[in-house]
Amino acid sequence: MNLKLRALTKSIWVFHAACSPCNNCDIEILDLITPRYDVERFGIVLVGSVRHADVLLVTGVPNYKTKERLKKLYSQAPQPCLVVAVGNCACARVMFKDSYNSPCAVDEVVPVSVYIPGCPPKPEAMIAGVVKLIQKVRGKK
Amino acid sequence: MRILFNYLIFPGFLFSACIGLIAGWIDRKVTARIQWRVGPPWYQNFVDIVKLLGKETIIPEGSAKRTFLLSPFLGLLSASLVATILGVTVRLPLESFAGDLIVVLYLLVIPAIAIIIGASSSRNPLASIGASREMKLVLGYELPFILSIIAVIIKSAGAIQIGSILNHQINFGSNLVSWSGILAFIVTILCMQAKLCLVPFDMSEAEQEIMAGVFIEYSGLPLAIFKLTKAVLLYTMPLFLIILFWGSNLTPLALIGKYTALLVIIILIKNTNPRLRIDQALRFFWGPVTILAAIAVVLAILGY
């Protein structure tokens, strides 16, 4: 596995793309950078601009407005960029499947690499998801 | 040939970038420890740069392409040149030319100008807010910085060659141990915090407020060059201050100790202060800090 991807797995810059969720998953994501779980020791940093992002963390069900913006955000992130869907709503829309407000699921808008289910997912589950993401990047490419 | 070696390898770009990246790691680790976290491993900053080199470079549509791509290199080249001049002066004080203090002062402004030009050429309104804040910040801290350097020049019997200032301190003791020297040193520490764009003066690059302000449109190689410029400045600015104020004993061990002490001061100020607004920062620099620097100049003239 080449140097580019090895460096990518050791220094992941995360952009938080919240498609109007209920914010429970966002609180649990912010839990990861508190001292109890501290993902900065793995090199994971929250960045402010999408052009600095390696991973797009998508939460919430896309509605008509955020669908367009999510597509734009994914095209604005420099490749190689991975998408992680956090929470039940981002993974499969669960109870909002037949809602008038949600046209499609997240993986019909952007290609998702890792799904982290849960409502909201515990920080341990999110760390396990990050580990699966790193293993996927190392194993496949 | 020797000039190329000095500029590119030691004490120029490669050496100062490595020391600067490790100093940046010390900053992140100490900050993490203060917050009861663990913090990243020692190679984290190097891995960040390598990863950025492997990312795609996106040029925003409608931006000034050549300026957008070339302005990071402007900052890096001048910062490495300052590192070279200072590094050569520490080993052989009088090999440089008279007036190189003024050249170094001009060269130290260029990284800020490179950030401003780069942000303005990226056709993003948030970047232009960051650029205007950076412009005002440079106007703010350059005045007391130059005043305190004038105090040092007066104390060194009118010498404007860095090597002469160094020799004067070796003969007569550090500039730090006099009243005007300690005041000017405090002023330059505050101006250094602003020049390095560290909290409380990082309003041009605020992550959460204006989405990384000046660097919002940068990705891939240009962003890596900007981060390297910051690392080289993190090595160069404390070294400049040590040579001007604390230069009585510059053996390698003493130099490492003094550099670590200044790094500790920077990290302490960084971790105990919130971010200021740009008008608060300007009022701070043109008010109390300039008055302190003016008092330092007057005391230097009077001989204290």
HADDOCK unambig.tbl for C-alpha pairs under 7 A between the chains (distance, minus, plus):
assign (segid A and resid 4 and name CA) (segid B and resid 51 and name CA) 6.10 0.50 0.50
assign (segid A and resid 4 and name CA) (segid B and resid 54 and name CA) 5.40 0.50 0.50
assign (segid A and resid 7 and name CA) (segid B and resid 47 and name CA) 5.62 0.50 0.50
assign (segid A and resid 7 and name CA) (segid B and resid 50 and name CA) 6.35 0.50 0.50
assign (segid A and resid 7 and name CA) (segid B and resid 51 and name CA) 5.02 0.50 0.50
assign (segid A and resid 8 and name CA) (segid B and resid 51 and name CA) 5.43 0.50 0.50
assign (segid A and resid 10 and name CA) (segid B and resid 47 and name CA) 6.93 0.50 0.50
assign (segid A and resid 11 and name CA) (segid B and resid 47 and name CA) 6.48 0.50 0.50
assign (segid A and resid 11 and name CA) (segid B and resid 48 and name CA) 5.79 0.50 0.50
assign (segid A and resid 35 and name CA) (segid B and resid 36 and name CA) 5.93 0.50 0.50
assign (segid A and resid 35 and name CA) (segid B and resid 37 and name CA) 4.71 0.50 0.50
assign (segid A and resid 38 and name CA) (segid B and resid 37 and name CA) 6.23 0.50 0.50
assign (segid A and resid 40 and name CA) (segid B and resid 39 and name CA) 5.95 0.50 0.50
assign (segid A and resid 40 and name CA) (segid B and resid 40 and name CA) 5.94 0.50 0.50
assign (segid A and resid 41 and name CA) (segid B and resid 38 and name CA) 6.24 0.50 0.50
assign (segid A and resid 41 and name CA) (segid B and resid 39 and name CA) 4.63 0.50 0.50
assign (segid A and resid 41 and name CA) (segid B and resid 40 and name CA) 3.92 0.50 0.50
assign (segid A and resid 41 and name CA) (segid B and resid 41 and name CA) 6.63 0.50 0.50
assign (segid A and resid 42 and name CA) (segid B and resid 40 and name CA) 6.33 0.50 0.50
assign (segid A and resid 43 and name CA) (segid B and resid 40 and name CA) 6.06 0.50 0.50
assign (segid A and resid 43 and name CA) (segid B and resid 44 and name CA) 6.61 0.50 0.50
assign (segid A and resid 47 and name CA) (segid B and resid 207 and name CA) 6.89 0.50 0.50
assign (segid A and resid 48 and name CA) (segid B and resid 207 and name CA) 5.01 0.50 0.50
assign (segid A and resid 48 and name CA) (segid B and resid 208 and name CA) 5.86 0.50 0.50
assign (segid A and resid 48 and name CA) (segid B and resid 211 and name CA) 4.39 0.50 0.50
assign (segid A and resid 48 and name CA) (segid B and resid 212 and name CA) 5.43 0.50 0.50
assign (segid A and resid 49 and name CA) (segid B and resid 211 and name CA) 5.19 0.50 0.50
assign (segid A and resid 49 and name CA) (segid B and resid 212 and name CA) 5.90 0.50 0.50
assign (segid A and resid 49 and name CA) (segid B and resid 216 and name CA) 5.50 0.50 0.50
assign (segid A and resid 51 and name CA) (segid B and resid 216 and name CA) 6.84 0.50 0.50
assign (segid A and resid 51 and name CA) (segid B and resid 217 and name CA) 6.16 0.50 0.50
assign (segid A and resid 51 and name CA) (segid B and resid 218 and name CA) 6.54 0.50 0.50
assign (segid A and resid 51 and name CA) (segid B and resid 219 and name CA) 5.58 0.50 0.50
assign (segid A and resid 52 and name CA) (segid B and resid 219 and name CA) 5.73 0.50 0.50
assign (segid A and resid 78 and name CA) (segid B and resid 55 and name CA) 6.33 0.50 0.50
assign (segid A and resid 78 and name CA) (segid B and resid 56 and name CA) 5.15 0.50 0.50
assign (segid A and resid 78 and name CA) (segid B and resid 57 and name CA) 6.86 0.50 0.50
assign (segid A and resid 78 and name CA) (segid B and resid 58 and name CA) 6.67 0.50 0.50
assign (segid A and resid 78 and name CA) (segid B and resid 219 and name CA) 6.97 0.50 0.50
assign (segid A and resid 79 and name CA) (segid B and resid 55 and name CA) 6.11 0.50 0.50
assign (segid A and resid 79 and name CA) (segid B and resid 56 and name CA) 5.53 0.50 0.50
assign (segid A and resid 80 and name CA) (segid B and resid 55 and name CA) 6.52 0.50 0.50
